[in-house]
């Protein structure tokens, strides 16, 4: 093959590899009305010491989760209301604001956007003001990684989409790693007694995600804790 043709093909391959992957996202909004926005502002003030006019964030972290529920409908319904459900006594004292996430990934790999990507969601202690949360339907009983291959591929695509759209993103972490971020400047939680123990989505899942997106050079949390 002619040398110039080989060079042209190599350049084409490089340019093609740098193009963002196509991704299908289905909008399925949760209830994020005036009450939830007001509670989010109050949460930001109480926990992060910031008085804000809006709840927009500059994303710097992607946080991957599982819902600990195998049903998509049940998972969605837990995130949908504006106020926290009565069975969340573990975090109720911190705020009545319901938990949420920007994305929910179904068992078949369908990616649902639940709210504006750059609005703050309550999904991870200490880091909500700079993070985008991705919930995956699964992790039954909150004990083991039962996330599907379709979900794994969807998460890889979503990580790439988010990093391409928000160059400000620096970190990729699992929910179970969140306390390691206390060592960084992104940790804002003022209440030293507000912590929970998390196991999702686990070391195996995060290793797969990091291996598949290593070219994005996303940071892991500092070691320890």
N, C-alpha and C positions, 0 to 999 in steps of 0.2 A: 504494500500500500504506500502511496506517495506520502512523503514526510509532512507536507503542508496539510494533507487531508487528516493525518493522524493528529496534528496539532489542533485543527479545527474541531475534530471530534472530542478531543480532550477538553477544550474550552467549553463546548456545548454541554458535556457531562457535568463539568464544574458548575456552570450557570444553572443547569436544571436542578442540581442537588441543592442549590442555595434558594430555590423558589419555595415559598411557604406551601405546606401540604394543604390540599383541599379538606375542608372539615364542614360537616353539617351540624348545625346547632338548632335545636327546636326551642322556641320561647314558650315557657309555661310559667307565668308569673305567680309567685306567692303573694299573699296579702301584705303589701308594703305601703300602707297609706300614711296619713298625717300622724296618727298615733304612734306607729312604729318608728317613723322618722324622728319624732320628738323624743321617744324613749332612747333611740340610738344616740342622739345628741347628748342626752343626760348621761348615758353610759360613758360616752367619750369624756365628758366633764368629770364624772365621779372616779373613773378608773384610770384615765390617762392625763387628767389635769388640764384639758384643753377646752376652751370655749369656742365653739365652731358655729358658723352660719349655715353650713350644709354638711352632708355626710360623705362627700366625695373623698376618695383616698388616692394616694399614689402607690400603686402595687409594687412591692419589693420582694414578696414571698408568695410561693404557691404552696398551699397546705392540702395534702391528700388525706381523706377520711374514708371510713365506712359507716353505714347507718346502724349496724347491728340488727338489721331487720331485712328479711328476705323479700318482702312485698314492696313493690314500687309505690303502690297507692298509699300504704301505711307510712312509708318513708316520707312521701310528699306531704301527707296530711299532718305529720308532726312538725314540718317546717312552715306550713302554710299560715297558721294563725299569727297575729301580731304579738300576743302575749304568751308567755311560757306556760307549758302544760303543767298540770298539778303534780305529775309524777317526777318532776325535775327538782326535787327538794335539795339535791346536791349543789345546785347553783342558783336557787331561787333567791337566797339572801343577797346575792350580788346585784340582781336586777330582775324585774318582771319582763324584760325584753326577751322575746322568743329567740331561740337559736335559728340560724339560717346559714345558707351558703350560696355563693353565686351560681354554682353548677351542681347538678345531680345526674349521675350516670347510671342508666338502667342496666339490668342484667344482660340485655341484648346489645349493649354498647351504645345505645342512643344517648346523646348528650343533650340535656335540658338546661336552659338558662333560666334561673328562677328570679333573677333581679338584675338591675344594672351592674355590669362587671366592676365599675369603679365606685360603687356605694359600699359602705362598711356593713359587713355581716357579722353577727355574733357566732363564731364557730371555733375560736381558739383563744384561750386566756393569754392576755398580754400582747398579742400580735395582731388583733383584728384591724388596727388602724393602718396596717401596711400589707395586708394579705388577702389573697383570693382563695376561697375555700372550694374544694371539689369533693362532694360526697358521692360515695359509691354504694349502691343498694346491695347489701350483703354483710358479711361478718356476723353470721347468725349467732346469737347468744354472746356476741362480743368476745369470742374466744379464738376463732381460727380464720385464716385467710381462705375464703371460699369464692373470691371474686373471679369472674369468668375471663376467658381469653379475650372475648369481645370487649369487656370492660378495660382490660389491660391495654389493648390497642387504642381504645378511645382515650384513655388517660395520656398515652404517649402523644397522640395527635393534639389533645387539648393543651398539654404542656408546651408543645411547639407553637401552637396558635397564640397562646398567651405571651410567651417570651417574644414572639415576633411582633405582637401588637403593643406590648409594654416593655420596651428595652430597659426600663427601670428595675425590672425583676432581677433579683440577685440570687435568691435562695429557692431550693426545692426541698421541702421537709414533709415527713409524715407526722400525723397528729401526735403519735406516741413520742416524738422527739421534741415537742414544743418547749419543754423546760430547759433544754440545752441552749435555747435562744436567749435565756436570761442574761447570758454573758455578752450579748450584743447591744448596740445602741437602738435597735428596733424594738426591744422589750420596753413596754410603757406601763405595765400594771403597777399601781400604787398600793394595792392591798396585799400585803405580804402573806396573809392567811388564805387568799383566794387561789387555790390550786386543786387540780384533780389528777387522778392517775388514768392514763390512756394507753391502750394497746393497739389501736388502729393506725394505719392498715398493716403494720408489721414490717419486720426487717426484709423478708423475702420480696414482698411487693415493692418496697422502696429500692432495693438493689436492682430489680428488673427495670424500674422506671429510670433510675440513674444511668444504668448501662445503655439503655436505649436512647438517652438524650445527652450523652456525655459531650457531644459536640457543642452543646449550648453553654457549657462551662458554668452551670449553676452550682452554687456553693451548697455544701452540707452544713448542718449545725456544728458548732464547736463541740469537741469531744468532752465527755464527762457527764455527770449527773445521771 
